[in-house]
Amino acid sequence: MASLHLTGPLATLASEPKVSAKLSKYVITPYTCTKIAVASFVVGVFVGFRLKKSIRRMAEQLLKKLRDGD
């Protein structure tokens, strides 16, 4: 198993066996990170288009009210 070369306060914490076991629980693989990034991007695109539609619809309604008010 490859070891990480840590510096500073993390090096002190990682040298203790109990803490290094706890730190290893939070390590994610690049594949998992990629899946999270792709999912976030897809959700962001979807939300962006929905938001654009709703803002456009609200602006059209507001302009229609302003034109009818004259």
PDB file of N, CA, C and O in Angstrom:
ATOM      1  N   MET A   1       0.844  -1.181   0.000  1.00  0.00           N
ATOM      2  CA  MET A   1       0.000   0.000   0.000  1.00  0.00           C
ATOM      3  C   MET A   1       0.886   1.239   0.000  1.00  0.00           C
ATOM      4  O   MET A   1       1.806   1.338   0.812  1.00  0.00           O
ATOM      5  N   ALA A   2       0.629   2.162  -0.875  1.00  0.00           N
ATOM      6  CA  ALA A   2       1.430   3.373  -0.982  1.00  0.00           C
ATOM      7  C   ALA A   2       1.095   4.307   0.167  1.00  0.00           C
ATOM      8  O   ALA A   2      -0.068   4.452   0.542  1.00  0.00           O
ATOM      9  N   SER A   3       2.111   4.933   0.720  1.00  0.00           N
ATOM     10  CA  SER A   3       1.864   5.858   1.828  1.00  0.00           C
ATOM     11  C   SER A   3       1.899   7.292   1.306  1.00  0.00           C
ATOM     12  O   SER A   3       2.601   7.613   0.348  1.00  0.00           O
ATOM     13  N   LEU A   4       1.129   8.127   1.959  1.00  0.00           N
ATOM     14  CA  LEU A   4       1.090   9.538   1.603  1.00  0.00           C
ATOM     15  C   LEU A   4       2.190  10.266   2.350  1.00  0.00           C
ATOM     16  O   LEU A   4       2.465   9.951   3.507  1.00  0.00           O
ATOM     17  N   HIS A   5       2.813  11.223   1.716  1.00  0.00           N
ATOM     18  CA  HIS A   5       3.825  12.034   2.373  1.00  0.00           C
ATOM     19  C   HIS A   5       3.167  13.341   2.786  1.00  0.00           C
ATOM     20  O   HIS A   5       2.977  14.240   1.967  1.00  0.00           O
ATOM     21  N   LEU A   6       2.823  13.436   4.060  1.00  0.00           N
ATOM     22  CA  LEU A   6       2.141  14.609   4.574  1.00  0.00           C
ATOM     23  C   LEU A   6       3.125  15.494   5.310  1.00  0.00           C
ATOM     24  O   LEU A   6       4.118  15.019   5.861  1.00  0.00           O
ATOM     25  N   THR A   7       2.840  16.791   5.313  1.00  0.00           N
ATOM     26  CA  THR A   7       3.678  17.737   6.043  1.00  0.00           C
ATOM     27  C   THR A   7       2.802  18.521   7.000  1.00  0.00           C
ATOM     28  O   THR A   7       1.582  18.571   6.844  1.00  0.00           O
ATOM     29  N   GLY A   8       3.413  19.114   7.963  1.00  0.00           N
ATOM     30  CA  GLY A   8       2.689  19.973   8.890  1.00  0.00           C
ATOM     31  C   GLY A   8       1.884  19.166   9.902  1.00  0.00           C
ATOM     32  O   GLY A   8       2.262  18.055  10.273  1.00  0.00           O
ATOM     33  N   PRO A   9       0.758  19.749  10.346  1.00  0.00           N
ATOM     34  CA  PRO A   9      -0.049  19.105  11.384  1.00  0.00           C
ATOM     35  C   PRO A   9      -0.603  17.748  10.942  1.00  0.00           C
ATOM     36  O   PRO A   9      -0.784  16.858  11.773  1.00  0.00           O
ATOM     37  N   LEU A  10      -0.872  17.580   9.653  1.00  0.00           N
ATOM     38  CA  LEU A  10      -1.398  16.300   9.182  1.00  0.00           C
ATOM     39  C   LEU A  10      -0.383  15.183   9.334  1.00  0.00           C
ATOM     40  O   LEU A  10      -0.756  14.034   9.573  1.00  0.00           O
ATOM     41  N   ALA A  11       0.885  15.502   9.199  1.00  0.00           N
ATOM     42  CA  ALA A  11       1.925  14.483   9.342  1.00  0.00           C
ATOM     43  C   ALA A  11       1.934  13.937  10.759  1.00  0.00           C
ATOM     44  O   ALA A  11       2.108  12.735  10.961  1.00  0.00           O
ATOM     45  N   THR A  12       1.750  14.802  11.733  1.00  0.00           N
ATOM     46  CA  THR A  12       1.719  14.379  13.124  1.00  0.00           C
ATOM     47  C   THR A  12       0.500  13.506  13.384  1.00  0.00           C
ATOM     48  O   THR A  12       0.594  12.476  14.051  1.00  0.00           O
ATOM     49  N   LEU A  13      -0.646  13.926  12.851  1.00  0.00           N
ATOM     50  CA  LEU A  13      -1.864  13.154  13.049  1.00  0.00           C
ATOM     51  C   LEU A  13      -1.799  11.808  12.345  1.00  0.00           C
ATOM     52  O   LEU A  13      -2.242  10.799  12.893  1.00  0.00           O
ATOM     53  N   ALA A  14      -1.258  11.785  11.153  1.00  0.00           N
ATOM     54  CA  ALA A  14      -1.214  10.558  10.370  1.00  0.00           C
ATOM     55  C   ALA A  14      -0.232   9.544  10.935  1.00  0.00           C
ATOM     56  O   ALA A  14      -0.340   8.352  10.644  1.00  0.00           O
ATOM     57  N   SER A  15       0.728  10.001  11.743  1.00  0.00           N
ATOM     58  CA  SER A  15       1.702   9.071  12.305  1.00  0.00           C
ATOM     59  C   SER A  15       1.073   8.216  13.403  1.00  0.00           C
ATOM     60  O   SER A  15       1.607   7.158  13.735  1.00  0.00           O
ATOM     61  N   GLU A  16      -0.041   8.649  13.969  1.00  0.00           N
ATOM     62  CA  GLU A  16      -0.735   7.867  14.976  1.00  0.00           C
ATOM     63  C   GLU A  16      -1.657   6.866  14.274  1.00  0.00           C
ATOM     64  O   GLU A  16      -2.420   7.260  13.391  1.00  0.00           O
ATOM     65  N   PRO A  17      -1.607   5.594  14.640  1.00  0.00           N
ATOM     66  CA  PRO A  17      -2.377   4.584  13.919  1.00  0.00           C
ATOM     67  C   PRO A  17      -3.897   4.796  13.979  1.00  0.00           C
ATOM     68  O   PRO A  17      -4.586   4.565  12.986  1.00  0.00           O
ATOM     69  N   LYS A  18      -4.416   5.223  15.105  1.00  0.00           N
ATOM     70  CA  LYS A  18      -5.859   5.403  15.233  1.00  0.00           C
ATOM     71  C   LYS A  18      -6.353   6.511  14.312  1.00  0.00           C
ATOM     72  O   LYS A  18      -7.396   6.373  13.672  1.00  0.00           O
ATOM     73  N   VAL A  19      -5.608   7.604  14.245  1.00  0.00           N
ATOM     74  CA  VAL A  19      -6.029   8.733  13.430  1.00  0.00           C
ATOM     75  C   VAL A  19      -5.897   8.406  11.953  1.00  0.00           C
ATOM     76  O   VAL A  19      -6.764   8.784  11.165  1.00  0.00           O
ATOM     77  N   SER A  20      -4.825   7.706  11.552  1.00  0.00           N
ATOM     78  CA  SER A  20      -4.658   7.384  10.134  1.00  0.00           C
ATOM     79  C   SER A  20      -5.765   6.441   9.666  1.00  0.00           C
ATOM     80  O   SER A  20      -6.179   6.511   8.508  1.00  0.00           O
ATOM     81  N   ALA A  21      -6.249   5.564  10.541  1.00  0.00           N
ATOM     82  CA  ALA A  21      -7.371   4.695  10.177  1.00  0.00           C
ATOM     83  C   ALA A  21      -8.628   5.525   9.970  1.00  0.00           C
ATOM     84  O   ALA A  21      -9.422   5.242   9.074  1.00  0.00           O
ATOM     85  N   LYS A  22      -8.810   6.546  10.793  1.00  0.00           N
ATOM     86  CA  LYS A  22      -9.973   7.417  10.644  1.00  0.00           C
ATOM     87  C   LYS A  22      -9.870   8.246   9.366  1.00  0.00           C
ATOM     88  O   LYS A  22     -10.876   8.458   8.690  1.00  0.00           O
ATOM     89  N   LEU A  23      -8.671   8.718   9.024  1.00  0.00           N
ATOM     90  CA  LEU A  23      -8.488   9.507   7.814  1.00  0.00           C
ATOM     91  C   LEU A  23      -8.746   8.680   6.568  1.00  0.00           C
ATOM     92  O   LEU A  23      -9.254   9.208   5.578  1.00  0.00           O
ATOM     93  N   SER A  24      -8.410   7.400   6.589  1.00  0.00           N
ATOM     94  CA  SER A  24      -8.582   6.570   5.396  1.00  0.00           C
ATOM     95  C   SER A  24     -10.053   6.335   5.068  1.00  0.00           C
ATOM     96  O   SER A  24     -10.373   6.002   3.927  1.00  0.00           O
ATOM     97  N   LYS A  25     -10.956   6.498   6.033  1.00  0.00           N
ATOM     98  CA  LYS A  25     -12.382   6.344   5.747  1.00  0.00           C
ATOM     99  C   LYS A  25     -12.886   7.427   4.804  1.00  0.00           C
ATOM    100  O   LYS A  25     -13.853   7.207   4.074  1.00  0.00           O
ATOM    101  N   TYR A  26     -12.251   8.584   4.807  1.00  0.00           N
ATOM    102  CA  TYR A  26     -12.731   9.728   4.049  1.00  0.00           C
ATOM    103  C   TYR A  26     -12.063   9.881   2.684  1.00  0.00           C
ATOM    104  O   TYR A  26     -12.330  10.861   1.988  1.00  0.00           O
ATOM    105  N   VAL A  27     -11.222   8.965   2.290  1.00  0.00           N
ATOM    106  CA  VAL A  27     -10.549   9.024   1.001  1.00  0.00           C
ATOM    107  C   VAL A  27     -11.497   8.457  -0.056  1.00  0.00           C
ATOM    108  O   VAL A  27     -12.037   7.363   0.112  1.00  0.00           O
ATOM    109  N   ILE A  28     -11.697   9.203  -1.146  1.00  0.00           N
ATOM    110  CA  ILE A  28     -12.539   8.702  -2.223  1.00  0.00           C
ATOM    111  C   ILE A  28     -11.685   8.459  -3.460  1.00  0.00           C
ATOM    112  O   ILE A  28     -10.646   9.091  -3.655  1.00  0.00           O
ATOM    113  N   THR A  29     -12.142   7.541  -4.279  1.00  0.00           N
ATOM    114  CA  THR A  29     -11.386   7.199  -5.484  1.00  0.00           C
ATOM    115  C   THR A  29     -11.621   8.250  -6.565  1.00  0.00           C
ATOM    116  O   THR A  29     -12.624   8.963  -6.522  1.00  0.00           O
ATOM    117  N   PRO A  30     -10.722   8.356  -7.520  1.00  0.00           N
ATOM    118  CA  PRO A  30     -10.934   9.288  -8.638  1.00  0.00           C
ATOM    119  C   PRO A  30     -12.207   8.970  -9.423  1.00  0.00           C
ATOM    120  O   PRO A  30     -12.868   9.877  -9.930  1.00  0.00           O
ATOM    121  N   TYR A  31     -12.551   7.687  -9.525  1.00  0.00           N
ATOM    122  CA  TYR A  31     -13.772   7.285 -10.231  1.00  0.00           C
ATOM    123  C   TYR A  31     -15.006   7.857  -9.535  1.00  0.00           C
ATOM    124  O   TYR A  31     -15.908   8.377 -10.191  1.00  0.00           O
ATOM    125  N   THR A  32     -15.042   7.759  -8.206  1.00  0.00           N
ATOM    126  CA  THR A  32     -16.166   8.302  -7.445  1.00  0.00           C
ATOM    127  C   THR A  32     -16.216   9.820  -7.575  1.00  0.00           C
ATOM    128  O   THR A  32     -17.292  10.402  -7.712  1.00  0.00           O
ATOM    129  N   CYS A  33     -15.065  10.451  -7.533  1.00  0.00           N
ATOM    130  CA  CYS A  33     -14.995  11.901  -7.683  1.00  0.00           C
ATOM    131  C   CYS A  33     -15.504  12.319  -9.063  1.00  0.00           C
ATOM    132  O   CYS A  33     -16.210  13.320  -9.189  1.00  0.00           O
ATOM    133  N   THR A  34     -15.150  11.564 -10.082  1.00  0.00           N
ATOM    134  CA  THR A  34     -15.607  11.855 -11.439  1.00  0.00           C
ATOM    135  C   THR A  34     -17.118  11.704 -11.547  1.00  0.00           C
ATOM    136  O   THR A  34     -17.783  12.536 -12.164  1.00  0.00           O
ATOM    137  N   LYS A  35     -17.665  10.645 -10.951  1.00  0.00           N
ATOM    138  CA  LYS A  35     -19.116  10.436 -10.975  1.00  0.00           C
ATOM    139  C   LYS A  35     -19.847  11.586 -10.298  1.00  0.00           C
ATOM    140  O   LYS A  35     -20.874  12.049 -10.794  1.00  0.00           O
ATOM    141  N   ILE A  36     -19.326  12.046  -9.176  1.00  0.00           N
ATOM    142  CA  ILE A  36     -19.947  13.169  -8.454  1.00  0.00           C
ATOM    143  C   ILE A  36     -19.878  14.435  -9.300  1.00  0.00           C
ATOM    144  O   ILE A  36     -20.844  15.195  -9.358  1.00  0.00           O
ATOM    145  N   ALA A  37     -18.742  14.665  -9.955  1.00  0.00           N
ATOM    146  CA  ALA A  37     -18.586  15.862 -10.785  1.00  0.00           C
ATOM    147  C   ALA A  37     -19.532  15.837 -11.977  1.00  0.00           C
ATOM    148  O   ALA A  37     -20.138  16.858 -12.303  1.00  0.00           O
ATOM    149  N   VAL A  38     -19.667  14.696 -12.628  1.00  0.00           N
ATOM    150  CA  VAL A  38     -20.565  14.579 -13.787  1.00  0.00           C
ATOM    151  C   VAL A  38     -22.011  14.775 -13.350  1.00  0.00           C
ATOM    152  O   VAL A  38     -22.767  15.484 -14.015  1.00  0.00           O
ATOM    153  N   ALA A  39     -22.402  14.158 -12.245  1.00  0.00           N
ATOM    154  CA  ALA A  39     -23.771  14.314 -11.744  1.00  0.00           C
ATOM    155  C   ALA A  39     -24.052  15.767 -11.392  1.00  0.00           C
ATOM    156  O   ALA A  39     -25.126  16.281 -11.703  1.00  0.00           O
ATOM    157  N   SER A  40     -23.105  16.431 -10.750  1.00  0.00           N
ATOM    158  CA  SER A  40     -23.279  17.838 -10.385  1.00  0.00           C
ATOM    159  C   SER A  40     -23.408  18.710 -11.625  1.00  0.00           C
ATOM    160  O   SER A  40     -24.217  19.637 -11.651  1.00  0.00           O
ATOM    161  N   PHE A  41     -22.619  18.420 -12.649  1.00  0.00           N
ATOM    162  CA  PHE A  41     -22.685  19.183 -13.888  1.00  0.00           C
ATOM    163  C   PHE A  41     -24.045  19.015 -14.558  1.00  0.00           C
ATOM    164  O   PHE A  41     -24.648  19.995 -14.993  1.00  0.00           O
ATOM    165  N   VAL A  42     -24.527  17.780 -14.641  1.00  0.00           N
ATOM    166  CA  VAL A  42     -25.823  17.512 -15.273  1.00  0.00           C
ATOM    167  C   VAL A  42     -26.945  18.213 -14.513  1.00  0.00           C
ATOM    168  O   VAL A  42     -27.820  18.825 -15.125  1.00  0.00           O
ATOM    169  N   VAL A  43     -26.925  18.127 -13.201  1.00  0.00           N
ATOM    170  CA  VAL A  43     -27.944  18.800 -12.388  1.00  0.00           C
ATOM    171  C   VAL A  43     -27.848  20.310 -12.573  1.00  0.00           C
ATOM    172  O   VAL A  43     -28.874  20.984 -12.661  1.00  0.00           O
ATOM    173  N   GLY A  44     -26.647  20.844 -12.631  1.00  0.00           N
ATOM    174  CA  GLY A  44     -26.466  22.277 -12.830  1.00  0.00           C
ATOM    175  C   GLY A  44     -27.003  22.755 -14.172  1.00  0.00           C
ATOM    176  O   GLY A  44     -27.628  23.813 -14.253  1.00  0.00           O
ATOM    177  N   VAL A  45     -26.763  21.985 -15.217  1.00  0.00           N
ATOM    178  CA  VAL A  45     -27.279  22.340 -16.539  1.00  0.00           C
ATOM    179  C   VAL A  45     -28.801  22.304 -16.529  1.00  0.00           C
ATOM    180  O   VAL A  45     -29.447  23.219 -17.041  1.00  0.00           O
ATOM    181  N   PHE A  46     -29.379  21.255 -15.951  1.00  0.00           N
ATOM    182  CA  PHE A  46     -30.835  21.131 -15.887  1.00  0.00           C
ATOM    183  C   PHE A  46     -31.457  22.288 -15.112  1.00  0.00           C
ATOM    184  O   PHE A  46     -32.421  22.903 -15.569  1.00  0.00           O
ATOM    185  N   VAL A  47     -30.907  22.580 -13.948  1.00  0.00           N
ATOM    186  CA  VAL A  47     -31.431  23.677 -13.128  1.00  0.00           C
ATOM    187  C   VAL A  47     -31.251  25.010 -13.848  1.00  0.00           C
ATOM    188  O   VAL A  47     -32.129  25.870 -13.782  1.00  0.00           O
ATOM    189  N   GLY A  48     -30.134  25.188 -14.528  1.00  0.00           N
ATOM    190  CA  GLY A  48     -29.893  26.425 -15.262  1.00  0.00           C
ATOM    191  C   GLY A  48     -30.916  26.667 -16.353  1.00  0.00           C
ATOM    192  O   GLY A  48     -31.426  27.778 -16.493  1.00  0.00           O
ATOM    193  N   PHE A  49     -31.222  25.634 -17.129  1.00  0.00           N
ATOM    194  CA  PHE A  49     -32.219  25.793 -18.183  1.00  0.00           C
ATOM    195  C   PHE A  49     -33.607  26.041 -17.617  1.00  0.00           C
ATOM    196  O   PHE A  49     -34.361  26.853 -18.153  1.00  0.00           O
ATOM    197  N   ARG A  50     -33.952  25.344 -16.531  1.00  0.00           N
ATOM    198  CA  ARG A  50     -35.267  25.560 -15.903  1.00  0.00           C
ATOM    199  C   ARG A  50     -35.368  26.983 -15.361  1.00  0.00           C
ATOM    200  O   ARG A  50     -36.403  27.635 -15.502  1.00  0.00           O
ATOM    201  N   LEU A  51     -34.300  27.455 -14.749  1.00  0.00           N
ATOM    202  CA  LEU A  51     -34.292  28.805 -14.204  1.00  0.00           C
ATOM    203  C   LEU A  51     -34.398  29.834 -15.322  1.00  0.00           C
ATOM    204  O   LEU A  51     -35.105  30.832 -15.185  1.00  0.00           O
ATOM    205  N   LYS A  52     -33.709  29.599 -16.409  1.00  0.00           N
ATOM    206  CA  LYS A  52     -33.766  30.516 -17.551  1.00  0.00           C
ATOM    207  C   LYS A  52     -35.186  30.596 -18.095  1.00  0.00           C
ATOM    208  O   LYS A  52     -35.667  31.684 -18.413  1.00  0.00           O
ATOM    209  N   LYS A  53     -35.866  29.447 -18.206  1.00  0.00           N
ATOM    210  CA  LYS A  53     -37.243  29.431 -18.693  1.00  0.00           C
ATOM    211  C   LYS A  53     -38.170  30.206 -17.758  1.00  0.00           C
ATOM    212  O   LYS A  53     -38.989  31.004 -18.213  1.00  0.00           O
ATOM    213  N   SER A  54     -38.043  29.973 -16.472  1.00  0.00           N
ATOM    214  CA  SER A  54     -38.954  30.628 -15.527  1.00  0.00           C
ATOM    215  C   SER A  54     -38.696  32.131 -15.471  1.00  0.00           C
ATOM    216  O   SER A  54     -39.639  32.914 -15.350  1.00  0.00           O
ATOM    217  N   ILE A  55     -37.431  32.544 -15.559  1.00  0.00           N
ATOM    218  CA  ILE A  55     -37.126  33.974 -15.552  1.00  0.00           C
ATOM    219  C   ILE A  55     -37.654  34.630 -16.826  1.00  0.00           C
ATOM    220  O   ILE A  55     -38.191  35.737 -16.782  1.00  0.00           O
ATOM    221  N   ARG A  56     -37.501  33.947 -17.956  1.00  0.00           N
ATOM    222  CA  ARG A  56     -38.018  34.483 -19.215  1.00  0.00           C
ATOM    223  C   ARG A  56     -39.536  34.622 -19.159  1.00  0.00           C
ATOM    224  O   ARG A  56     -40.083  35.625 -19.617  1.00  0.00           O
ATOM    225  N   ARG A  57     -40.219  33.625 -18.601  1.00  0.00           N
ATOM    226  CA  ARG A  57     -41.671  33.664 -18.483  1.00  0.00           C
ATOM    227  C   ARG A  57     -42.114  34.816 -17.575  1.00  0.00           C
ATOM    228  O   ARG A  57     -43.069  35.526 -17.891  1.00  0.00           O
ATOM    229  N   MET A  58     -41.423  34.998 -16.455  1.00  0.00           N
ATOM    230  CA  MET A  58     -41.766  36.094 -15.541  1.00  0.00           C
ATOM    231  C   MET A  58     -41.533  37.444 -16.209  1.00  0.00           C
ATOM    232  O   MET A  58     -42.339  38.358 -16.038  1.00  0.00           O
ATOM    233  N   ALA A  59     -40.453  37.586 -16.965  1.00  0.00           N
ATOM    234  CA  ALA A  59     -40.165  38.843 -17.647  1.00  0.00           C
ATOM    235  C   ALA A  59     -41.227  39.139 -18.704  1.00  0.00           C
ATOM    236  O   ALA A  59     -41.649  40.285 -18.855  1.00  0.00           O
ATOM    237  N   GLU A  60     -41.662  38.101 -19.441  1.00  0.00           N
ATOM    238  CA  GLU A  60     -42.709  38.303 -20.442  1.00  0.00           C
ATOM    239  C   GLU A  60     -44.016  38.757 -19.801  1.00  0.00           C
ATOM    240  O   GLU A  60     -44.695  39.639 -20.326  1.00  0.00           O
ATOM    241  N   GLN A  61     -44.364  38.162 -18.679  1.00  0.00           N
ATOM    242  CA  GLN A  61     -45.585  38.553 -17.975  1.00  0.00           C
ATOM    243  C   GLN A  61     -45.487  39.990 -17.476  1.00  0.00           C
ATOM    244  O   GLN A  61     -46.447  40.754 -17.566  1.00  0.00           O
ATOM    245  N   LEU A  62     -44.328  40.347 -16.952  1.00  0.00           N
ATOM    246  CA  LEU A  62     -44.137  41.709 -16.455  1.00  0.00           C
ATOM    247  C   LEU A  62     -44.222  42.720 -17.592  1.00  0.00           C
ATOM    248  O   LEU A  62     -44.854  43.766 -17.445  1.00  0.00           O
ATOM    249  N   LEU A  63     -43.589  42.415 -18.725  1.00  0.00           N
ATOM    250  CA  LEU A  63     -43.661  43.320 -19.874  1.00  0.00           C
ATOM    251  C   LEU A  63     -45.082  43.439 -20.412  1.00  0.00           C
ATOM    252  O   LEU A  63     -45.509  44.517 -20.828  1.00  0.00           O
ATOM    253  N   LYS A  64     -45.807  42.332 -20.401  1.00  0.00           N
ATOM    254  CA  LYS A  64     -47.189  42.347 -20.863  1.00  0.00           C
ATOM    255  C   LYS A  64     -48.034  43.240 -19.951  1.00  0.00           C
ATOM    256  O   LYS A  64     -48.877  43.995 -20.436  1.00  0.00           O
ATOM    257  N   LYS A  65     -47.818  43.160 -18.650  1.00  0.00           N
ATOM    258  CA  LYS A  65     -48.552  44.001 -17.707  1.00  0.00           C
ATOM    259  C   LYS A  65     -48.204  45.475 -17.917  1.00  0.00           C
ATOM    260  O   LYS A  65     -49.083  46.335 -17.856  1.00  0.00           O
ATOM    261  N   LEU A  66     -46.942  45.764 -18.161  1.00  0.00           N
ATOM    262  CA  LEU A  66     -46.523  47.148 -18.362  1.00  0.00           C
ATOM    263  C   LEU A  66     -47.114  47.719 -19.656  1.00  0.00           C
ATOM    264  O   LEU A  66     -47.528  48.878 -19.689  1.00  0.00           O
ATOM    265  N   ARG A  67     -47.152  46.908 -20.720  1.00  0.00           N
ATOM    266  CA  ARG A  67     -47.733  47.362 -21.975  1.00  0.00           C
ATOM    267  C   ARG A  67     -49.240  47.569 -21.859  1.00  0.00           C
ATOM    268  O   ARG A  67     -49.769  48.543 -22.394  1.00  0.00           O
ATOM    269  N   ASP A  68     -49.932  46.677 -21.175  1.00  0.00           N
ATOM    270  CA  ASP A  68     -51.369  46.791 -21.014  1.00  0.00           C
ATOM    271  C   ASP A  68     -51.744  47.949 -20.072  1.00  0.00           C
ATOM    272  O   ASP A  68     -52.850  48.483 -20.159  1.00  0.00           O
ATOM    273  N   GLY A  69     -50.851  48.323 -19.197  1.00  0.00           N
ATOM    274  CA  GLY A  69     -51.116  49.404 -18.250  1.00  0.00           C
ATOM    275  C   GLY A  69     -51.090  50.779 -18.898  1.00  0.00           C
ATOM    276  O   GLY A  69     -51.662  51.718 -18.345  1.00  0.00           O
ATOM    277  N   ASP A  70     -50.454  50.929 -20.035  1.00  0.00           N
ATOM    278  CA  ASP A  70     -50.345  52.256 -20.691  1.00  0.00           C
ATOM    279  C   ASP A  70     -51.629  52.740 -21.250  1.00  0.00           C
ATOM    280  O   ASP A  70     -51.682  53.829 -21.822  1.00  0.00           O
TER     281      ASP A  70
END
